[in-house]
């Protein structure tokens, strides 16, 4: 009797496959994972748009727990990619700011991230892409992470 196919197993496998592929793309950069490369890109984009970027943004956008986001930020800080700058209006908040090394690296990796995203998009028609995104967003909204308190009761649209 063949094993039944399970949606969760395929989603998990796809996620790991993409993460490993991104890690291999950015292997040449000192201590930089694919997730960290994406975070650099997000912070750089926010800076270009004039928006402040905080740890909570990483937690929401990447679906991370607070401890995981903090560990990722600490590692990137230790490796010289970013710093945490105090916010005048709220001493508890620390804005994430790219260092010169972080900005230079972000500029260097932007095209690679864009190329990877284009290669994923090329696998599907425009209609399939829209349907896939809709299904994934619904999945994220409907399967809450009980350990991610910052993710509870928020819709995917708010996170993205």
C-alpha positions as CSV (number, residue, x, y, z in Angstrom):
1,X,0.0,0.0,0.0
2,X,1.5,3.4,-1.1
3,X,2.1,6.1,1.5
4,X,-0.4,8.9,1.3
5,X,1.0,12.3,0.2
6,X,0.9,15.0,2.9
7,X,0.8,18.7,2.2
8,X,2.9,19.6,5.2
9,X,5.7,17.3,4.2
10,X,5.9,18.8,0.8
11,X,5.8,22.4,2.1
12,X,8.5,21.6,4.7
13,X,10.7,19.9,2.0
14,X,10.2,22.9,-0.4
15,X,11.2,25.3,2.4
16,X,14.3,23.4,3.2
17,X,15.2,23.1,-0.4
18,X,14.9,26.8,-1.0
19,X,16.9,27.6,2.2
20,X,19.7,25.3,1.2
21,X,19.8,26.7,-2.3
22,X,20.0,30.3,-1.0
23,X,22.7,29.2,1.5
24,X,24.7,27.8,-1.5
25,X,24.3,31.1,-3.4
26,X,25.7,33.2,-0.6
27,X,28.4,30.7,0.6
28,X,31.2,32.9,-0.7
29,X,30.2,35.7,1.7
30,X,31.8,35.4,5.1
31,X,29.4,34.0,7.7
32,X,26.3,34.9,5.6
33,X,23.3,32.5,5.2
34,X,20.6,32.8,2.7
35,X,18.2,34.1,5.3
36,X,20.7,36.7,6.4
37,X,21.1,37.8,2.8
38,X,17.4,38.2,2.5
39,X,17.3,40.2,5.8
40,X,20.1,42.5,4.4
41,X,18.0,43.1,1.4
42,X,14.9,43.9,3.4
43,X,16.8,46.4,5.7
44,X,18.4,48.0,2.6
45,X,15.1,48.3,0.9
46,X,13.4,49.8,4.0
47,X,16.3,52.3,4.3
48,X,16.0,53.4,0.7
49,X,12.2,53.9,1.3
50,X,13.0,55.9,4.5
51,X,11.4,53.4,6.8
52,X,12.9,52.2,10.1
53,X,13.5,48.5,10.4
54,X,13.3,46.6,13.7
55,X,13.6,43.0,15.0
56,X,9.8,42.8,14.9
57,X,9.9,43.3,11.1
58,X,12.1,40.2,10.8
59,X,9.9,38.2,13.1
60,X,6.8,39.1,11.1
61,X,8.1,39.0,7.6
62,X,10.1,35.8,8.0
63,X,7.8,34.1,10.4
64,X,10.5,33.8,13.1
65,X,10.2,33.5,16.8
66,X,11.7,36.3,18.8
67,X,14.7,34.2,20.0
68,X,15.5,33.1,16.5
69,X,15.4,36.7,15.1
70,X,17.5,37.9,18.0
71,X,20.1,35.2,17.3
72,X,20.1,36.0,13.6
73,X,20.6,39.7,14.4
74,X,23.3,39.0,17.0
75,X,25.2,36.9,14.5
76,X,24.9,39.5,11.7
77,X,26.0,42.2,14.2
78,X,29.1,40.1,15.3
79,X,30.0,39.6,11.7
80,X,29.9,43.3,11.0
81,X,26.8,43.5,8.7
82,X,24.6,45.6,11.0
83,X,24.2,47.5,14.2
84,X,21.4,48.2,16.6
85,X,20.8,51.9,17.0
86,X,18.6,53.4,19.8
87,X,15.4,55.1,18.9
88,X,14.9,58.6,20.4
89,X,11.2,58.2,20.9
90,X,11.4,54.8,22.6
91,X,14.5,53.7,24.4
92,X,13.3,50.1,24.4
93,X,13.4,50.0,20.5
94,X,16.6,49.4,18.6
95,X,16.5,50.2,14.9
96,X,18.5,47.9,12.7
97,X,21.1,49.8,10.6
98,X,23.4,48.3,8.0
99,X,27.1,49.0,8.4
100,X,29.2,49.9,5.5
101,X,30.1,46.2,5.1
102,X,26.3,45.4,5.3
103,X,25.4,48.0,2.7
104,X,28.2,46.9,0.3
105,X,27.2,43.2,0.7
106,X,23.5,44.1,0.2
107,X,24.4,45.9,-3.0
108,X,26.4,42.9,-4.2
109,X,23.8,40.3,-3.5
110,X,20.7,42.1,-4.7
111,X,21.0,40.8,-8.2
112,X,21.5,37.3,-7.0
113,X,18.4,37.5,-4.9
114,X,16.4,39.0,-7.9
115,X,17.7,36.2,-10.2
116,X,16.7,33.5,-7.8
117,X,13.2,35.0,-7.4
118,X,13.0,35.2,-11.2
119,X,13.9,31.6,-11.5
120,X,11.2,30.6,-9.0
121,X,8.7,32.8,-10.9
122,X,9.6,31.2,-14.2
123,X,8.4,27.9,-13.0
124,X,4.8,29.1,-13.0
125,X,2.4,31.1,-15.2
126,X,1.3,34.5,-13.9
127,X,-2.0,32.9,-12.9
128,X,-0.3,30.0,-11.2
129,X,1.9,32.4,-9.3
130,X,-1.1,34.3,-8.0
131,X,-2.8,31.1,-7.0
132,X,0.3,29.8,-5.3
133,X,0.8,33.0,-3.3
134,X,-2.8,33.1,-2.3
135,X,-2.7,29.5,-1.1
136,X,0.5,30.0,0.8
137,X,-0.8,33.2,2.4
138,X,-4.0,31.4,3.5
139,X,-1.9,28.5,4.9
140,X,0.2,30.9,6.9
141,X,-2.9,32.8,8.2
142,X,-4.7,29.6,9.1
143,X,-1.9,27.6,10.8
144,X,-0.8,29.8,13.6
145,X,2.5,29.2,15.4
146,X,1.6,28.7,19.1
147,X,5.2,29.7,20.1
148,X,5.3,32.9,18.1
149,X,3.5,35.4,20.3
150,X,4.3,38.3,17.9
151,X,2.6,36.4,15.1
152,X,-0.7,35.6,16.8
153,X,-3.9,37.3,15.7
154,X,-2.2,39.0,12.7
155,X,-3.0,38.4,9.1
156,X,-0.4,37.6,6.5
157,X,-1.1,40.9,4.8
158,X,-0.1,42.7,8.0
159,X,3.2,40.7,8.1
160,X,4.0,41.4,4.5
